[in-house]
Amino acid sequence: MNDAFYMQQAIAAAQKAWELGEVPVGAVVVKNGEVIATGYNQPIARHDPTAHAEIAALREAASVLGNYRLPGCELFVTLEPCVMCAGAMMHARLARVVYGATDPKTGACGSVVNLFAEEKLNHHTDLLGGVLADECGALLKSFFAERRAARS
């Protein structure tokens, strides 16, 4: 399997968020080549500002593994993680984070700040951005265009 394969699964999860009227962001956690958890944005439906795709996927993976630490796991997400999600990823001790589209407003992987590059932090996670970025970005652009059109 390759990064694009797992990102396609994150995109499928993002579609579920869109169906619920949520911003279409999806995430999957992979361990030893197997998807062990999936998450998608649900802060509106859950009345929970922490209900981002990444957090949902991390919670499910921790439950599956019976451990709040996720060593050897990789997280694939369609949008560059925010500060909250990046912090949770580091606390989970992920081996790698792979994201699709950049987020110039809240991205914590280099667009606004890069928490993963902060040498003072005690855990460092490998980071790769831009995997299927066009597809991930198009999904978000289409969602917001649809919302703007519905308001008109």
Secondary structure, 3 states (H helix, E strand, C coil): CCHHHHHHHHHHHHHHHHHCCCCCCEEEEEECCEEEEEEECCHHHHCCCCCCHHHHHHHHHHHHHCCCCCCCEEEEEEECCCHHHHHHHHHCCCCEEEEEECCCCCCCECCCCEHHHCCCCCCCCEEECCCCHHHHHHHHHHHHHHHHHHHC
